Amino acid sequence: MKVNENCVGCGQCTAFCKKDAIIVKSKAYITDKCVECGICATYCPMKAIEVAE
C-alpha cells in the first residue's frame, strides 16, 4: 500500500486496519505488518491510500 499526497492525517484508516499496520503522525504511514488487504484504502475519505504496484 502507498500513501499519496492527499493524506491529511485524519487517522480514519487506522480504525479499519485489522493488522494495526498504520501509524499516523502528520500523515499515515504503512508499516511492514500490512498484508495489503485494501480495507484502509476503501475507507479513506481523502482517497489517499493506493495499492502499490
mmCIF file as Biopython writes it, N, C-alpha, C and O atoms, coordinates in Angstrom:
data_model
#
loop_
_atom_site.group_PDB
_atom_site.id
_atom_site.type_symbol
_atom_site.label_atom_id
_atom_site.label_alt_id
_atom_site.label_comp_id
_atom_site.label_asym_id
_atom_site.label_entity_id
_atom_site.label_seq_id
_atom_site.pdbx_PDB_ins_code
_atom_site.Cartn_x
_atom_site.Cartn_y
_atom_site.Cartn_z
_atom_site.occupancy
_atom_site.B_iso_or_equiv
_atom_site.auth_seq_id
_atom_site.auth_asym_id
_atom_site.pdbx_PDB_model_num
ATOM 1   N N  . MET A ? 1  ? 0.845   -1.163 0.000  1.0 0.0 1  A 1 
ATOM 2   C CA . MET A ? 1  ? 0.000   0.000  0.000  1.0 0.0 1  A 1 
ATOM 3   C C  . MET A ? 1  ? 0.896   1.234  0.000  1.0 0.0 1  A 1 
ATOM 4   O O  . MET A ? 1  ? 2.028   1.208  0.483  1.0 0.0 1  A 1 
ATOM 5   N N  . LYS A ? 2  ? 0.362   2.299  -0.550 1.0 0.0 2  A 1 
ATOM 6   C CA . LYS A ? 2  ? 1.111   3.543  -0.656 1.0 0.0 2  A 1 
ATOM 7   C C  . LYS A ? 2  ? 0.206   4.699  -0.240 1.0 0.0 2  A 1 
ATOM 8   O O  . LYS A ? 2  ? -0.963  4.749  -0.622 1.0 0.0 2  A 1 
ATOM 9   N N  . VAL A ? 3  ? 0.752   5.624  0.541  1.0 0.0 3  A 1 
ATOM 10  C CA . VAL A ? 3  ? 0.009   6.812  0.953  1.0 0.0 3  A 1 
ATOM 11  C C  . VAL A ? 3  ? 0.443   7.967  0.054  1.0 0.0 3  A 1 
ATOM 12  O O  . VAL A ? 3  ? 1.630   8.281  -0.035 1.0 0.0 3  A 1 
ATOM 13  N N  . ASN A ? 4  ? -0.525  8.596  -0.610 1.0 0.0 4  A 1 
ATOM 14  C CA . ASN A ? 4  ? -0.172  9.696  -1.506 1.0 0.0 4  A 1 
ATOM 15  C C  . ASN A ? 4  ? -0.302  11.051 -0.810 1.0 0.0 4  A 1 
ATOM 16  O O  . ASN A ? 4  ? -0.574  11.126 0.388  1.0 0.0 4  A 1 
ATOM 17  N N  . GLU A ? 5  ? -0.101  12.117 -1.584 1.0 0.0 5  A 1 
ATOM 18  C CA . GLU A ? 5  ? -0.080  13.473 -1.028 1.0 0.0 5  A 1 
ATOM 19  C C  . GLU A ? 5  ? -1.441  13.976 -0.552 1.0 0.0 5  A 1 
ATOM 20  O O  . GLU A ? 5  ? -1.518  15.035 0.071  1.0 0.0 5  A 1 
ATOM 21  N N  . ASN A ? 6  ? -2.501  13.248 -0.829 1.0 0.0 6  A 1 
ATOM 22  C CA . ASN A ? 6  ? -3.838  13.656 -0.377 1.0 0.0 6  A 1 
ATOM 23  C C  . ASN A ? 6  ? -4.065  13.415 1.119  1.0 0.0 6  A 1 
ATOM 24  O O  . ASN A ? 6  ? -5.029  13.931 1.683  1.0 0.0 6  A 1 
ATOM 25  N N  . CYS A ? 7  ? -3.198  12.645 1.762  1.0 0.0 7  A 1 
ATOM 26  C CA . CYS A ? 7  ? -3.368  12.312 3.174  1.0 0.0 7  A 1 
ATOM 27  C C  . CYS A ? 7  ? -3.297  13.566 4.043  1.0 0.0 7  A 1 
ATOM 28  O O  . CYS A ? 7  ? -2.368  14.367 3.942  1.0 0.0 7  A 1 
ATOM 29  N N  . VAL A ? 8  ? -4.313  13.710 4.904  1.0 0.0 8  A 1 
ATOM 30  C CA . VAL A ? 8  ? -4.349  14.838 5.836  1.0 0.0 8  A 1 
ATOM 31  C C  . VAL A ? 8  ? -4.102  14.400 7.286  1.0 0.0 8  A 1 
ATOM 32  O O  . VAL A ? 8  ? -4.169  15.213 8.209  1.0 0.0 8  A 1 
ATOM 33  N N  . GLY A ? 9  ? -3.815  13.103 7.473  1.0 0.0 9  A 1 
ATOM 34  C CA . GLY A ? 9  ? -3.520  12.613 8.812  1.0 0.0 9  A 1 
ATOM 35  C C  . GLY A ? 9  ? -4.730  12.453 9.713  1.0 0.0 9  A 1 
ATOM 36  O O  . GLY A ? 9  ? -4.595  12.514 10.935 1.0 0.0 9  A 1 
ATOM 37  N N  . CYS A ? 10 ? -5.905  12.252 9.144  1.0 0.0 10 A 1 
ATOM 38  C CA . CYS A ? 10 ? -7.134  12.159 9.952  1.0 0.0 10 A 1 
ATOM 39  C C  . CYS A ? 10 ? -7.179  10.890 10.810 1.0 0.0 10 A 1 
ATOM 40  O O  . CYS A ? 10 ? -7.814  10.877 11.864 1.0 0.0 10 A 1 
ATOM 41  N N  . GLY A ? 11 ? -6.508  9.829  10.363 1.0 0.0 11 A 1 
ATOM 42  C CA . GLY A ? 11 ? -6.448  8.594  11.140 1.0 0.0 11 A 1 
ATOM 43  C C  . GLY A ? 11 ? -7.626  7.658  10.979 1.0 0.0 11 A 1 
ATOM 44  O O  . GLY A ? 11 ? -7.675  6.615  11.632 1.0 0.0 11 A 1 
ATOM 45  N N  . GLN A ? 12 ? -8.571  8.002  10.131 1.0 0.0 12 A 1 
ATOM 46  C CA . GLN A ? 12 ? -9.736  7.142  9.948  1.0 0.0 12 A 1 
ATOM 47  C C  . GLN A ? 12 ? -9.334  5.743  9.457  1.0 0.0 12 A 1 
ATOM 48  O O  . GLN A ? 12 ? -9.992  4.761  9.801  1.0 0.0 12 A 1 
ATOM 49  N N  . CYS A ? 13 ? -8.296  5.645  8.681  1.0 0.0 13 A 1 
ATOM 50  C CA . CYS A ? 13 ? -7.834  4.360  8.149  1.0 0.0 13 A 1 
ATOM 51  C C  . CYS A ? 13 ? -7.432  3.388  9.263  1.0 0.0 13 A 1 
ATOM 52  O O  . CYS A ? 13 ? -7.594  2.177  9.115  1.0 0.0 13 A 1 
ATOM 53  N N  . THR A ? 14 ? -6.917  3.909  10.365 1.0 0.0 14 A 1 
ATOM 54  C CA . THR A ? 14 ? -6.448  3.040  11.446 1.0 0.0 14 A 1 
ATOM 55  C C  . THR A ? 14 ? -7.587  2.275  12.106 1.0 0.0 14 A 1 
ATOM 56  O O  . THR A ? 14 ? -7.379  1.180  12.629 1.0 0.0 14 A 1 
ATOM 57  N N  . ALA A ? 15 ? -8.778  2.841  12.086 1.0 0.0 15 A 1 
ATOM 58  C CA . ALA A ? 15 ? -9.927  2.191  12.709 1.0 0.0 15 A 1 
ATOM 59  C C  . ALA A ? 15 ? -10.331 0.910  11.987 1.0 0.0 15 A 1 
ATOM 60  O O  . ALA A ? 15 ? -10.965 0.038  12.582 1.0 0.0 15 A 1 
ATOM 61  N N  . PHE A ? 16 ? -9.976  0.789  10.726 1.0 0.0 16 A 1 
ATOM 62  C CA . PHE A ? 16 ? -10.382 -0.359 9.927  1.0 0.0 16 A 1 
ATOM 63  C C  . PHE A ? 16 ? -9.267  -1.363 9.688  1.0 0.0 16 A 1 
ATOM 64  O O  . PHE A ? 16 ? -9.530  -2.460 9.195  1.0 0.0 16 A 1 
ATOM 65  N N  . CYS A ? 17 ? -8.031  -1.021 10.023 1.0 0.0 17 A 1 
ATOM 66  C CA . CYS A ? 17 ? -6.895  -1.919 9.782  1.0 0.0 17 A 1 
ATOM 67  C C  . CYS A ? 17 ? -6.890  -3.054 10.806 1.0 0.0 17 A 1 
ATOM 68  O O  . CYS A ? 17 ? -6.722  -2.820 12.003 1.0 0.0 17 A 1 
ATOM 69  N N  . LYS A ? 18 ? -7.076  -4.278 10.329 1.0 0.0 18 A 1 
ATOM 70  C CA . LYS A ? 18 ? -7.135  -5.467 11.206 1.0 0.0 18 A 1 
ATOM 71  C C  . LYS A ? 18 ? -5.759  -5.879 11.732 1.0 0.0 18 A 1 
ATOM 72  O O  . LYS A ? 18 ? -5.670  -6.648 12.690 1.0 0.0 18 A 1 
ATOM 73  N N  . LYS A ? 19 ? -4.685  -5.373 11.115 1.0 0.0 19 A 1 
ATOM 74  C CA . LYS A ? 19 ? -3.324  -5.756 11.489 1.0 0.0 19 A 1 
ATOM 75  C C  . LYS A ? 19 ? -2.571  -4.669 12.239 1.0 0.0 19 A 1 
ATOM 76  O O  . LYS A ? 19 ? -1.384  -4.828 12.521 1.0 0.0 19 A 1 
ATOM 77  N N  . ASP A ? 20 ? -3.239  -3.564 12.569 1.0 0.0 20 A 1 
ATOM 78  C CA . ASP A ? 20 ? -2.574  -2.425 13.214 1.0 0.0 20 A 1 
ATOM 79  C C  . ASP A ? 20 ? -1.303  -2.037 12.465 1.0 0.0 20 A 1 
ATOM 80  O O  . ASP A ? 20 ? -0.245  -1.835 13.061 1.0 0.0 20 A 1 
ATOM 81  N N  . ALA A ? 21 ? -1.435  -1.939 11.150 1.0 0.0 21 A 1 
ATOM 82  C CA . ALA A ? 21 ? -0.285  -1.696 10.292 1.0 0.0 21 A 1 
ATOM 83  C C  . ALA A ? 21 ? -0.126  -0.237 9.870  1.0 0.0 21 A 1 
ATOM 84  O O  . ALA A ? 21 ? 0.714   0.076  9.027  1.0 0.0 21 A 1 
ATOM 85  N N  . ILE A ? 22 ? -0.923  0.650  10.447 1.0 0.0 22 A 1 
ATOM 86  C CA . ILE A ? 22 ? -0.862  2.058  10.055 1.0 0.0 22 A 1 
ATOM 87  C C  . ILE A ? 22 ? -0.539  2.916  11.269 1.0 0.0 22 A 1 
ATOM 88  O O  . ILE A ? 22 ? -1.159  2.795  12.325 1.0 0.0 22 A 1 
ATOM 89  N N  . ILE A ? 23 ? 0.448   3.785  11.088 1.0 0.0 23 A 1 
ATOM 90  C CA . ILE A ? 23 ? 0.827   4.753  12.115 1.0 0.0 23 A 1 
ATOM 91  C C  . ILE A ? 23 ? 0.511   6.131  11.544 1.0 0.0 23 A 1 
ATOM 92  O O  . ILE A ? 23 ? 0.864   6.422  10.401 1.0 0.0 23 A 1 
ATOM 93  N N  . VAL A ? 24 ? -0.148  6.978  12.323 1.0 0.0 24 A 1 
ATOM 94  C CA . VAL A ? 24 ? -0.458  8.326  11.863 1.0 0.0 24 A 1 
ATOM 95  C C  . VAL A ? 24 ? 0.304   9.331  12.700 1.0 0.0 24 A 1 
ATOM 96  O O  . VAL A ? 24 ? 0.168   9.370  13.923 1.0 0.0 24 A 1 
ATOM 97  N N  . LYS A ? 25 ? 1.098   10.136 12.042 1.0 0.0 25 A 1 
ATOM 98  C CA . LYS A ? 25 ? 1.770   11.270 12.689 1.0 0.0 25 A 1 
ATOM 99  C C  . LYS A ? 25 ? 1.209   12.509 12.005 1.0 0.0 25 A 1 
ATOM 100 O O  . LYS A ? 25 ? 0.071   12.888 12.283 1.0 0.0 25 A 1 
ATOM 101 N N  . SER A ? 26 ? 1.946   13.137 11.142 1.0 0.0 26 A 1 
ATOM 102 C CA . SER A ? 26 ? 1.373   14.238 10.368 1.0 0.0 26 A 1 
ATOM 103 C C  . SER A ? 26 ? 0.605   13.698 9.159  1.0 0.0 26 A 1 
ATOM 104 O O  . SER A ? 26 ? -0.229  14.390 8.576  1.0 0.0 26 A 1 
ATOM 105 N N  . LYS A ? 27 ? 0.904   12.448 8.797  1.0 0.0 27 A 1 
ATOM 106 C CA . LYS A ? 27 ? 0.165   11.714 7.777  1.0 0.0 27 A 1 
ATOM 107 C C  . LYS A ? 27 ? 0.266   10.226 8.103  1.0 0.0 27 A 1 
ATOM 108 O O  . LYS A ? 27 ? 0.992   9.834  9.016  1.0 0.0 27 A 1 
ATOM 109 N N  . ALA A ? 28 ? -0.456  9.411  7.361  1.0 0.0 28 A 1 
ATOM 110 C CA . ALA A ? 28 ? -0.451  7.966  7.618  1.0 0.0 28 A 1 
ATOM 111 C C  . ALA A ? 28 ? 0.806   7.326  7.030  1.0 0.0 28 A 1 
ATOM 112 O O  . ALA A ? 28 ? 1.276   7.713  5.960  1.0 0.0 28 A 1 
ATOM 113 N N  . TYR A ? 29 ? 1.334   6.347  7.743  1.0 0.0 29 A 1 
ATOM 114 C CA . TYR A ? 29 ? 2.476   5.557  7.280  1.0 0.0 29 A 1 
ATOM 115 C C  . TYR A ? 29 ? 2.094   4.089  7.397  1.0 0.0 29 A 1 
ATOM 116 O O  . TYR A ? 29 ? 1.606   3.652  8.439  1.0 0.0 29 A 1 
ATOM 117 N N  . ILE A ? 30 ? 2.312   3.335  6.343  1.0 0.0 30 A 1 
ATOM 118 C CA . ILE A ? 30 ? 2.004   1.911  6.320  1.0 0.0 30 A 1 
ATOM 119 C C  . ILE A ? 30 ? 3.249   1.148  6.766  1.0 0.0 30 A 1 
ATOM 120 O O  . ILE A ? 30 ? 4.327   1.348  6.207  1.0 0.0 30 A 1 
ATOM 121 N N  . THR A ? 31 ? 3.111   0.281  7.761  1.0 0.0 31 A 1 
ATOM 122 C CA . THR A ? 31 ? 4.253   -0.481 8.278  1.0 0.0 31 A 1 
ATOM 123 C C  . THR A ? 31 ? 4.364   -1.845 7.598  1.0 0.0 31 A 1 
ATOM 124 O O  . THR A ? 31 ? 3.540   -2.207 6.759  1.0 0.0 31 A 1 
ATOM 125 N N  . ASP A ? 32 ? 5.387   -2.581 7.974  1.0 0.0 32 A 1 
ATOM 126 C CA . ASP A ? 32 ? 5.622   -3.914 7.414  1.0 0.0 32 A 1 
ATOM 127 C C  . ASP A ? 32 ? 4.571   -4.935 7.825  1.0 0.0 32 A 1 
ATOM 128 O O  . ASP A ? 32 ? 4.522   -6.028 7.260  1.0 0.0 32 A 1 
ATOM 129 N N  . LYS A ? 33 ? 3.735   -4.601 8.792  1.0 0.0 33 A 1 
ATOM 130 C CA . LYS A ? 33 ? 2.664   -5.511 9.211  1.0 0.0 33 A 1 
ATOM 131 C C  . LYS A ? 33 ? 1.558   -5.608 8.163  1.0 0.0 33 A 1 
ATOM 132 O O  . LYS A ? 33 ? 0.732   -6.519 8.216  1.0 0.0 33 A 1 
ATOM 133 N N  . CYS A ? 34 ? 1.537   -4.687 7.225  1.0 0.0 34 A 1 
ATOM 134 C CA . CYS A ? 34 ? 0.484   -4.604 6.211  1.0 0.0 34 A 1 
ATOM 135 C C  . CYS A ? 34 ? 0.442   -5.871 5.354  1.0 0.0 34 A 1 
ATOM 136 O O  . CYS A ? 34 ? 1.470   -6.354 4.880  1.0 0.0 34 A 1 
ATOM 137 N N  . VAL A ? 35 ? -0.773  -6.398 5.167  1.0 0.0 35 A 1 
ATOM 138 C CA . VAL A ? 35 ? -0.969  -7.576 4.300  1.0 0.0 35 A 1 
ATOM 139 C C  . VAL A ? 35 ? -1.657  -7.173 2.992  1.0 0.0 35 A 1 
ATOM 140 O O  . VAL A ? 35 ? -2.090  -8.034 2.226  1.0 0.0 35 A 1 
ATOM 141 N N  . GLU A ? 36 ? -1.756  -5.876 2.740  1.0 0.0 36 A 1 
ATOM 142 C CA . GLU A ? 36 ? -2.319  -5.302 1.518  1.0 0.0 36 A 1 
ATOM 143 C C  . GLU A ? 36 ? -3.735  -5.784 1.216  1.0 0.0 36 A 1 
ATOM 144 O O  . GLU A ? 36 ? -4.055  -6.127 0.078  1.0 0.0 36 A 1 
ATOM 145 N N  . CYS A ? 37 ? -4.568  -5.806 2.236  1.0 0.0 37 A 1 
ATOM 146 C CA . CYS A ? 37 ? -5.963  -6.213 2.054  1.0 0.0 37 A 1 
ATOM 147 C C  . CYS A ? 37 ? -6.790  -5.113 1.398  1.0 0.0 37 A 1 
ATOM 148 O O  . CYS A ? 37 ? -7.800  -5.403 0.757  1.0 0.0 37 A 1 
ATOM 149 N N  . GLY A ? 38 ? -6.376  -3.847 1.548  1.0 0.0 38 A 1 
ATOM 150 C CA . GLY A ? 38 ? -7.051  -2.731 0.908  1.0 0.0 38 A 1 
ATOM 151 C C  . GLY A ? 38 ? -8.201  -2.114 1.674  1.0 0.0 38 A 1 
ATOM 152 O O  . GLY A ? 38 ? -8.836  -1.180 1.183  1.0 0.0 38 A 1 
ATOM 153 N N  . ILE A ? 39 ? -8.485  -2.613 2.865  1.0 0.0 39 A 1 
ATOM 154 C CA . ILE A ? 39 ? -9.595  -2.060 3.646  1.0 0.0 39 A 1 
ATOM 155 C C  . ILE A ? 39 ? -9.346  -0.586 3.968  1.0 0.0 39 A 1 
ATOM 156 O O  . ILE A ? 39 ? -10.275 0.220  3.910  1.0 0.0 39 A 1 
ATOM 157 N N  . CYS A ? 40 ? -8.140  -0.234 4.295  1.0 0.0 40 A 1 
ATOM 158 C CA . CYS A ? 40 ? -7.826  1.158  4.623  1.0 0.0 40 A 1 
ATOM 159 C C  . CYS A ? 40 ? -8.107  2.075  3.438  1.0 0.0 40 A 1 
ATOM 160 O O  . CYS A ? 40 ? -8.638  3.172  3.615  1.0 0.0 40 A 1 
ATOM 161 N N  . ALA A ? 41 ? -7.759  1.640  2.244  1.0 0.0 41 A 1 
ATOM 162 C CA . ALA A ? 41 ? -7.999  2.445  1.043  1.0 0.0 41 A 1 
ATOM 163 C C  . ALA A ? 41 ? -9.490  2.634  0.793  1.0 0.0 41 A 1 
ATOM 164 O O  . ALA A ? 41 ? -9.918  3.694  0.337  1.0 0.0 41 A 1 
ATOM 165 N N  . THR A ? 42 ? -10.272 1.615  1.089  1.0 0.0 42 A 1 
ATOM 166 C CA . THR A ? 42 ? -11.716 1.680  0.897  1.0 0.0 42 A 1 
ATOM 167 C C  . THR A ? 42 ? -12.350 2.749  1.771  1.0 0.0 42 A 1 
ATOM 168 O O  . THR A ? 42 ? -13.260 3.451  1.330  1.0 0.0 42 A 1 
ATOM 169 N N  . TYR A ? 43 ? -11.878 2.879  3.007  1.0 0.0 43 A 1 
ATOM 170 C CA . TYR A ? 43 ? -12.480 3.802  3.967  1.0 0.0 43 A 1 
ATOM 171 C C  . TYR A ? 43 ? -11.786 5.157  4.078  1.0 0.0 43 A 1 
ATOM 172 O O  . TYR A ? 43 ? -12.232 6.007  4.849  1.0 0.0 43 A 1 
ATOM 173 N N  . CYS A ? 44 ? -10.724 5.374  3.341  1.0 0.0 44 A 1 
ATOM 174 C CA . CYS A ? 44 ? -10.022 6.661  3.401  1.0 0.0 44 A 1 
ATOM 175 C C  . CYS A ? 44 ? -10.874 7.747  2.741  1.0 0.0 44 A 1 
ATOM 176 O O  . CYS A ? 44 ? -11.149 7.668  1.543  1.0 0.0 44 A 1 
ATOM 177 N N  . PRO A ? 45 ? -11.299 8.765  3.510  1.0 0.0 45 A 1 
ATOM 178 C CA . PRO A ? 45 ? -12.159 9.811  2.936  1.0 0.0 45 A 1 
ATOM 179 C C  . PRO A ? 45 ? -11.449 10.693 1.921  1.0 0.0 45 A 1 
ATOM 180 O O  . PRO A ? 45 ? -12.099 11.347 1.104  1.0 0.0 45 A 1 
ATOM 181 N N  . MET A ? 46 ? -10.129 10.717 1.965  1.0 0.0 46 A 1 
ATOM 182 C CA . MET A ? 46 ? -9.350  11.549 1.056  1.0 0.0 46 A 1 
ATOM 183 C C  . MET A ? 46 ? -8.832  10.781 -0.156 1.0 0.0 46 A 1 
ATOM 184 O O  . MET A ? 46 ? -8.178  11.355 -1.026 1.0 0.0 46 A 1 
ATOM 185 N N  . LYS A ? 47 ? -9.126  9.476  -0.212 1.0 0.0 47 A 1 
ATOM 186 C CA . LYS A ? 47 ? -8.614  8.613  -1.289 1.0 0.0 47 A 1 
ATOM 187 C C  . LYS A ? 47 ? -7.083  8.718  -1.379 1.0 0.0 47 A 1 
ATOM 188 O O  . LYS A ? 47 ? -6.508  8.796  -2.465 1.0 0.0 47 A 1 
ATOM 189 N N  . ALA A ? 48 ? -6.451  8.717  -0.208 1.0 0.0 48 A 1 
ATOM 190 C CA . ALA A ? 48 ? -5.008  8.920  -0.132 1.0 0.0 48 A 1 
ATOM 191 C C  . ALA A ? 48 ? -4.210  7.625  -0.069 1.0 0.0 48 A 1 
ATOM 192 O O  . ALA A ? 48 ? -2.979  7.664  -0.095 1.0 0.0 48 A 1 
ATOM 193 N N  . ILE A ? 49 ? -4.879  6.484  0.013  1.0 0.0 49 A 1 
ATOM 194 C CA . ILE A ? 49 ? -4.168  5.205  0.103  1.0 0.0 49 A 1 
ATOM 195 C C  . ILE A ? 49 ? -4.429  4.417  -1.168 1.0 0.0 49 A 1 
ATOM 196 O O  . ILE A ? 49 ? -5.573  4.222  -1.580 1.0 0.0 49 A 1 
ATOM 197 N N  . GLU A ? 50 ? -3.335  3.966  -1.783 1.0 0.0 50 A 1 
ATOM 198 C CA . GLU A ? 50 ? -3.419  3.248  -3.047 1.0 0.0 50 A 1 
ATOM 199 C C  . GLU A ? 50 ? -2.685  1.919  -2.940 1.0 0.0 50 A 1 
ATOM 200 O O  . GLU A ? 50 ? -1.781  1.764  -2.119 1.0 0.0 50 A 1 
ATOM 201 N N  . VAL A ? 51 ? -3.072  0.983  -3.757 1.0 0.0 51 A 1 
ATOM 202 C CA . VAL A ? 51 ? -2.365  -0.291 -3.838 1.0 0.0 51 A 1 
ATOM 203 C C  . VAL A ? 51 ? -1.065  -0.028 -4.598 1.0 0.0 51 A 1 
ATOM 204 O O  . VAL A ? 51 ? -1.095  0.451  -5.732 1.0 0.0 51 A 1 
ATOM 205 N N  . ALA A ? 52 ? 0.069   -0.338 -3.981 1.0 0.0 52 A 1 
ATOM 206 C CA . ALA A ? 52 ? 1.365   -0.151 -4.640 1.0 0.0 52 A 1 
ATOM 207 C C  . ALA A ? 52 ? 1.550   -1.223 -5.696 1.0 0.0 52 A 1 
ATOM 208 O O  . ALA A ? 52 ? 1.213   -2.388 -5.485 1.0 0.0 52 A 1 
ATOM 209 N N  . GLU A ? 53 ? 2.083   -0.821 -6.823 1.0 0.0 53 A 1 
ATOM 210 C CA . GLU A ? 53 ? 2.286   -1.796 -7.903 1.0 0.0 53 A 1 
ATOM 211 C C  . GLU A ? 53 ? 3.720   -2.191 -8.022 1.0 0.0 53 A 1 
ATOM 212 O O  . GLU A ? 53 ? 4.067   -3.003 -8.880 1.0 0.0 53 A 1 
#
